[in-house]
């Protein structure tokens, strides 16, 4: 029989000899969730309603108190409902992106801290700037198909794109 810290569906048994790092992280995630909810001015009931019934008020409360570990799928649901934080940020995984340059990290932090309507404007400005930029994306490797970018503006048949001129 395995000694486990979880009773069911991620609930933590705080009376066991559970790993203190897991408890500390679980509590920190809960505090971050609570801060994001409060920053939006939402009650637990209001946030639960924004999940379209996927999560109850008491379950969200358990996550906030650090009594339950927050699974990735639930973090995505809560992040979508909150609209001001990503699941990655909610779960403290933002530092797991070592490929980001300092200016990219700064831009990402500014985007995450913006109100939803401001985020939309920032994204539209980035899409427009990327479309007007002379910088080309890195070349694809021969064994990797080209990724479809959603950041490209709709094509205009009266304007010849660089791809069409070859």
VENTA-V304809 format. One record per residue. N is the residue number from 1. RES is the residue in one letter. OMEGA is omega as a letter, one per 20 degrees, with the letter a starting at -180 (none if undefined). Layout:
# VENTA-V304809
n = (N,N)
res = (RES,RES)
omega = (OMEGA,OMEGA)
This chain:
# VENTA-V304809
n = (1,2,3,4,5,6,7,8,9,10,11,12,13,14,15,16,17,18,19,20,21,22,23,24,25,26,27,28,29,30,31,32,33,34,35,36,37,38,39,40,41,42,43,44,45,46,47,48,49,50,51,52,53,54,55,56,57,58,59,60,61,62,63,64,65,66,67,68,69,70,71,72,73,74,75,76,77,78,79,80,81,82,83,84,85,86,87,88,89,90,91,92,93,94,95,96,97,98,99,100,101,102,103,104,105,106,107,108,109,110,111,112,113,114,115,116,117,118,119,120,121,122,123,124,125,126,127,128,129,130,131,132,133,134,135,136,137,138,139,140,141,142,143,144,145,146,147,148,149,150,151,152,153,154,155,156,157,158,159,160,161,162,163,164,165,166)
res = (X,X,X,X,X,X,X,X,X,X,X,X,X,X,X,X,X,X,X,X,X,X,X,X,X,X,X,X,X,X,X,X,X,X,X,X,X,X,X,X,X,X,X,X,X,X,X,X,X,X,X,X,X,X,X,X,X,X,X,X,X,X,X,X,X,X,X,X,X,X,X,X,X,X,X,X,X,X,X,X,X,X,X,X,X,X,X,X,X,X,X,X,X,X,X,X,X,X,X,X,X,X,X,X,X,X,X,X,X,X,X,X,X,X,X,X,X,X,X,X,X,X,X,X,X,X,X,X,X,X,X,X,X,X,X,X,X,X,X,X,X,X,X,X,X,X,X,X,X,X,X,X,X,X,X,X,X,X,X,X,X,X,X,X,X,X)
omega = (a,r,a,r,a,a,r,r,r,r,a,r,a,r,a,r,a,a,a,r,r,r,a,r,a,r,r,r,r,r,r,r,a,a,r,r,a,r,r,a,a,r,r,r,r,r,r,r,r,r,r,r,a,a,r,r,a,r,r,r,r,r,a,a,a,r,r,r,a,r,a,a,r,r,r,r,a,r,r,r,a,r,a,a,r,r,r,a,a,a,r,r,a,r,r,r,a,a,a,r,a,r,r,r,r,r,r,r,r,r,a,a,a,r,a,a,r,r,a,r,r,a,r,r,r,r,r,r,r,a,a,a,r,a,r,r,r,a,r,r,a,a,a,r,r,r,r,a,r,a,a,r,r,a,r,a,a,a,a,r,r,a,a,a,a,none)
